[in-house]
Amino acid sequence: MALYQDTPYDYINIALELAVKAHNGQADKGNGLPYVLHPLTVATRVRTPEQKAAAILLI
């Protein structure tokens, strides 16, 4: 289920789905939290939807 339905933010949804699948079961070495939270945190530090999608995918 996408967070943003039928909006210009569809690529963020795709990035989120890919990141969740790619990091499933992984934990952050520093704090033990699910690793996918790290790229999501990085995405909050950039401005545009394109930058957010890239941050989610590149970390």
Secondary structure, DSSP 4 states (H G I P E B T S, - for coil): --SSTTSTTHHHHHHHHHHHHHTTT-B-TTT-SBTTHHHHHHHTTS-SHHHHHHHHHH-
